[in-house]
């Protein structure tokens, strides 16, 4: 995400992120901070949607969004150029999509589409940082405790949507990372 933002801002392989407290040289750091701030804004929206989905109450969703909006740790995380805000964003979005599928008829096309979207979000959370796997583990526990009795072929659904798709998403992210990585350029100077 940060690479795409830096490229969009005009950073080249020769651009260097200066490690000094006063100057960032020619590196377009502002757009990277904007990306983190935008993720923080989206996180508040997905927190509202997740709580609304869990509680079935729009008021509870709005209250959760209000609390998330003023949560100091989320404010700090969304103002620095760190991956942590993306872990939270993709993880919360994954949990929301995972629970959102329950509104659809079991094992219908839209049910599978929501489950696929949740799986991709879980993979993105893990791809941002391995600690994002906690969101996938949460979905595993929910699935094993609550859903497996109601579904046809629960093992196949679990394996495909809660193991294969997130892992493939992580490996595709790694592939893109290594294809864009230039071994000729120094990492730090």
N, C-alpha and C positions, 0 to 999 in steps of 0.2 A: 504494500500500500504506500509506504513512504517512498519507495523507488519510483512508483508511478507518479506520485505527487511531485517529486523532485524533477523528474523528466519533463512533466508538464510545465514546470516553472522555468525550464531552460537549463537545468544543471547538466553538466557533461561529466564524462569520466574523470576529467582533470580537475573538476570542482572539488574543493576540499572543505570539509566541515572543520573550521578552526576550533581548537580546544583551548580557547582563552575566555576569560570571563567578560571581556569587554567588546570583542568584535567577532563577527561570524564571517569575515572576509567576503568573498563573492558567493557564498553558498545561500540558496534561497530557503532559509529556515522558516520564514513566515508562513509559507504555504504548508509546510509540514505541521506547524502548530495549528493552522487552520483545519487540517485534516483530523487532528486529534480532537479539536473543539467540536467539529461537526459530528464525530463519533460520539462525543459526550452528549450532544443534543439528541441524537438518535437513540442513545441508550435510555434517556429519560422517557422517550416515547414508547420504546419497547417494554420498559418497566411498567408503564401504565397499562399497556396491552396485556402483559403477563398477569398482573394482579387482577385485572378485569376478567381475564379468562379463568383464573383460579377461583375468584370469589363470586363471579357472575354479577358483579355490582360495578356500575360505572363510577359511582361515588368513591368506592374503595380504590379503583384505578387512578382516579384523579388525585386522591389523597397520597397514594404511593408515588405518583409522578411529582407532586409537590415536595414530598420528603426527599426524593432523589435529586430534585433540582437544587436543593440547598444542602445536600450532603457534602461535607467538606472534602472527604477523600476522593469523591467522584469529580469534584471541581478541580482539585489538584491533578488528578490523573489525566483529565482531559485538556490540561493546559501545557503539558510537557510532551516532548516527542518520544513517547514510550509506547510499547505494544500492549500494555495492560488494559487500556480503555477498549481496545479492539477485542481482547479476550472477553471482557464483560459484555460488550455489544453483541458479538456473535453468539456467545453462550446464552444470554437472555433471549435473543431472537430465536435461537434454536429451541429453547424450552417453550417459548410462546407458540412457535409453529407446531411443536410436538403435541402440545395440549390443544391447539386450535383444530387439529384433525378430528378431535372427538365430536365436533359439531356436525361432521359429515357422516353419511351412512358408512358403516364399517366395511372396509375393504372395497370401497368404491374408487373410481378413478381420482376424484378430488381428495379422498382420504389418503391415497398413495402419494399424490402430489404434495400435500402438506407434510407427509412423513419424509419425502425426499428432500424438500426444502429444509426441514429440521436437520436432516442428516448432513446436508451441505453446510449449514451454519455450524454444526458441531465440529465438522472437519476444519472450517475456517478458524474456529476458536482454538483448536489444537494446533493448527498451523501457525497461529500468532505466538503461542507459547504452549508448551506441553501441559502446563497446569490448567489449561482450558479443558482438559479431559474430564474434569470434575462435573461439567455440565452433561457430558455424554454418560458418565457413570450414573448421574441422577436420572437420566432417561432410562437407562438399563434397569435401575431399581424399580422405577414406576412401571415399566413394561412387565418385569418379572412378577411383581406383586399384584398389579391390578388388571393388566390387559391380556396376558397369555391365555387365560381360560376362555375368553370370549372370541378368539380368533381361530380361523382355519390356518393350519401350518404356521404356528407361532415361531417355531425354531427357524424356519426359512425367512420369515419377515424380520426376526431379530438379527439373524446373520447378515442379510442383505442390507437392511436399512440402518442398523445400529452398529455394524462393524465394517462391512465392505465399503459402503459409500463414504463414511467419514475418513477411512484409511486412504481410499483412492483420492479424495479431496486433498488430504495432507500431502500425499506423494506428488500430485499435480502441482501443488504450491511449491514444493521443494524442487521439482523439475524446472519450473519457471525461474525460481531463484538461481539455480545453478546455470541455466542458460543465459541469464542476464549478468551473472558474475564474471568479471574480467580478471583472470589470474595475472595478467601483465601489469595491472595497476597496483600500487601499494595500498594496503588496507588502511594503515595509519602512517602519517608522516610527522 
